[in-house]
C-alpha cells in the first residue's frame, strides 16, 4: 500500500479533524489566548495527527503485507477465509465473519463440483467397460458371417448405452431441455416398445399394453424412462411377460421376472447402485434407474416401486399434469 492510497482512504477523517482544528482556532480567537497560543495549539494538534497517521499507516501496511503473503502461499484461494487472522476492531471482525461465510460457501460448492466430477469420471469409466460388450459382439457377428438380427440387437444395446450417458451428461441442465407437450400416453409407450423390439425379441420377452389418457409432459424424456425399464427387463428377466397399463393418470410397468430383494428396494434408484442382480450380471453401471428418478423429479412425476423377489417387479408413475379422457 502506498502513502497516497492510505491518505486518500482517510480523506473523510482528515476533513473532520481539519474542521475540528479550525473550530478550536476560532474558539481560541474568541477566548483571546493570543496568536502564539493558537500557533502552539495548532502545531501540537498537527503533530499528534501526523504521529497518528504514521503509526496507523505503518500498522495497516504491515497487516496488508501479511495478508498478501498468506494469499501468495495459499494454493486454493477460496480457502482464504479459513486462514485469515482474527481482527481486533468491531468493523473488521464483521468483515472477517462475512469472509468466512463466503469462504465456507465456496468450499462447499467446490467440493460438490469435485464430487460430481469424480462421479462423472467413474460413470464414464464403467460405461466404457459396458459398451465394449455390444461392440465386441458386433465384431464377432461380422467375423462369423454377419447375422443381421443379432447385429441389430447389439447395435441397439450400444445405442441405448449412448443415450444413457447423453442424458446423464445433460442432467445438470435438464430443466432447460424440457419441452412440455400434450400427447396420448399410448403413443409414448408404443414408441418405447417399438424402439426396443430387437432386444425384447432376443430376450424372448412378451409385452402386453392397454389403456390410455392425455398427459402434459416431455414425450422424449418419458419415452426414455419407459425404455430404461424395458432394457432392464431384457437384461435381468429374459423370457418374462411385461404388462404396461395406463389408467386414471398413472402408467404401470410390471414384469413377472426375478424381482428385487426387499432390503435393496429402497436403494435401486441410488446413483451407482447395482444390487444383487447387477453384480450377478457383472456389466451393470447402476445408473439407469438413477437417471429415471432424476427425470421423474424434473417432470413432476411420482414414482413408486413394488417388488417381491422371485415373483414380480412393478413400477407405477403418477402424473400430476394431465387431462383425463
N, C-alpha and C positions, 0 to 999 in steps of 0.2 A: 504494500500500500504506500502510495506517495503522499507527501505532505499536503499538496494542494487538494488531493482527493479527500484527505481527512478533514481539512479546513472547510471544504465545500459541504461535507456531511454535517458540520457543526454550525452552519450559517444561521439557523433559527436561534440557537442558544446564544451565539455571539451577538446577534441583534438584540436579544433580550438583555444581555449583560451590558451592551453599549447603552441601551436606553436607561438601564438602572444607573450606570455611571453618570450619564447626563443629568438624571433626576437628582442624584446625590450632589452633583456640582451646583445645580440650581438651589438646592436646599442650603448648601454652603454659602452661596452668594447672599441669600435671604438672611441667613444667620450671621452674616458679616464676619466670617472666620479669616478673611484675608486671602489675597491671591496666592501667597506661599502655602497657606494651609490647604487650599484647593489643589495646588500643584502637587503637594506632598501626598494628599489622599489619592489623586489620580495616578501618581507614579506607583504607589503601593498596590492600588487596585489592579492596574495593568500588569504589574509584576506577578501578582497572585494568579491572574488569569493566564499569563504566559507559562508560569510553572505548571499550572493545572493542565494546560493544553499539551505541554511537552511530556508530562508523565502519562497522561491519558493516551497520547499518540504512541508513545513507546509501548505501553501495555497492549493497546489494540493491535499494533504491528506484530508484536510477539505472538499474540493469540492467533492472528491470521496466518502467520508463518507456520505455527504448529498445525493448524487445520490443513494448510496446503501440503505439509509433509505427510499427514495422515492420508489425504486423498491420493497423493502420488504412490504411497506404499500399499494402498488398497487395490487389490486386483479386481474385485467385484464392487464397483462404485455404489451400487444400490444398497450396500451394507453400511454406508457411511453413518446413517442414523444410529446404528448399533454400537459404534465405537467412538462417537463424539464425547469429549469431556463434558462433565456436568457443569453448567454455568452457575454464577452466583446471583446475578440480578434477576428480578422477578420477570421482566420482559423477555430476557434471554432464555430463562427457564421455560417459558411458554413456547417460544420458538423451538427450543430443544424437544419438548414433548410433541409438537406438531411434526418435527423432522423424524422423530422415532416412529410415529404413527405412519407417516408416508413410507419410511424405510421398511417397516413390517409389512405393509400392504404390497410393496414392490417385491419383497422376499417371497410372500405368499403367491403372487402372480407368477414370479419366475419359477418357483418350484412346481407350480401347476403346469406351466408350459414344458418344463423339463420332464415331468412325468408323462405328459401327453406325447412328447417326442419319443421317449423310451417305449411307451406302449405302441406307438405307431411303428417304430422300427421293429419291435418284437412281432407285431402282426404281419408286417411285410416279409419278415424272415420266414415265419410259419407259412404264409401264403405262397411264397416261392417254393417251399418244400411240397406243399399240397398240389400246386399246379403242375409240378413235374409228373405227377401220376397220369393225368389225361394226355399230356404231351408225349410221354414215353409210350403210352398205349397206342397213340396215333402212329408213332414210328413203327411199332411192332405190327400194327394192322397193315400199314402200307408195305412193309417188307414181306408180309405173308399174302400178298395178292390184293389187298385193299377191299375189305368188306365194307360197303358203303353204309350199311345200317350201324355197324359198330363204330365206324369212323364218325358218323353224325352224332352218336351218343357221347363219344369222348370229346368232340368239339363243343357240344352243348355244355358238358361239365366245365370245360375250360372257360367258356363264355360266362357261365354262372359265377365262377370264381372271380373273373374280371369285373363283373357287375358288382359283386360284393365289395371289392376293395375300392371301387369308384364311389360307392355310397358311403363307405367308411371315411374316405378322404374328404367328402363333402359334408361330413357330419357337423362340423362347426358352424357352417353357414346354411344348414338345411332349411331354416325358416325362410331364407331368401329365395330358395329354389322351389318352394311350394306354389303350385298353381291349382287353386280350388276350382272345380268344375262340377256341374250337375250331370249325373250319369246313373244308369242302371247297374246295380251290383253284379247282376248275372253276366254283363259284358266283361267285367274285370276278372271274375273267377273263371269264366270261359277262356279268356285270353291267357290266363296263367296256366291253366291245364294244357292248352294247345301248345304253349311255348316249351313246356317240359315233357311233351309227349314221348320224345326219344328215350329219355332216361326212365320215365314211368313204364314204358313198354319193356325196356331192357331189364327192369327190376320186377316185371310181371305184376304190376300194381293196377288194380281196377279203381276207377273213380266214378262215384255217383254224385250227381248235383241236383238240387231242387230249390225252389223259392226265388224271390226277387223283391227288391224295393229300390226306391230312388234315394241317392245319397249325395251330399255335397262334400267333396274331398279331393285329394290329388290322385288321379287314376294311376299314374305311373308308380308312385310310391306304394299305393295299395296293392297293385299287381306284384311289385317286388316282395311285399310281405307275404302274400299268398304263395308265390313261387318258392320262397325260402322254406315254407312248411312242406311243400311237395318235394323239394330237394332233400330235406331231412328224412322224409318217409322213404324215398328211393334209396337213401344211404343206409338207414338203420332198420327199415322194415320191409324188405323185399317180399313180394307175394301177398301183401296185405290189401285191405279194402279201405279206401278213403271216401268219406262221406262229407260233402260240402253242402250246408243248408243255410239259406238266407231267409230270415223271417223276423218281422217286428223290430227292425233296426239293428239286428245282430247277425253276424255271419259265423257259423261254426264249422271248424275243420276237424274231423275226427277220424282216427285210424284204429284198427284192431291189431296193432303191432306189439312190439316188446314192452312198451310202456316205459315209464321213468320211475326209478326208486323214490319212495316218498321223502327220504331225507335229502334228496337232491332237487326236489321240485322247486323250492324257493330260489335256487341259485342258477337255474337254467338260462336266465337272461343276463347273468352277470358277464362282464367282459372277460373273455378268455376261458370261461368255464367249459370244460369238455365232458365231465362226468364219466360214469362207468361205461356207458355205451361209446362215448367218444374215444376213451382210452383203449377200449377193446378194438375199435376200428383202426386206431393208430394214425389217422390222417385228418383229424378234426382240428380246426383253429379255434373253435369256441366263440366265434364272432357273429355268426348268422343271427341267432336269436337276440343277441345284444343289439345289433343294428335294428332288428324288428321292434324291440322295445323302445328304442330312441325315436324311431319313425312314428310309432303309435303315440308317443308323448307329444311330438310335434304336430300330429294331425288331430289331436284331441280324441283319440280312440282308446277306450278302456279295454285292456286285455286280461283275460282270465284263463288259467291253465288248470286242467284236471287230468289226472293220470293214475292208473293202477298198474303196477309192474306185472308184465305178462298178459295184460288184458287189453288196455286201450290208452290212448292219449287224445285229449280234446282241447283245442284252442277256441276260445269264444271272444269275438271282437264286437264291442258295443259302440255304435256310432252316436255321437252327440249331435252332429249336424246332418239332418236328413228330413225328407218329406215322405210320409208313407203313401203307398199306392192306394 
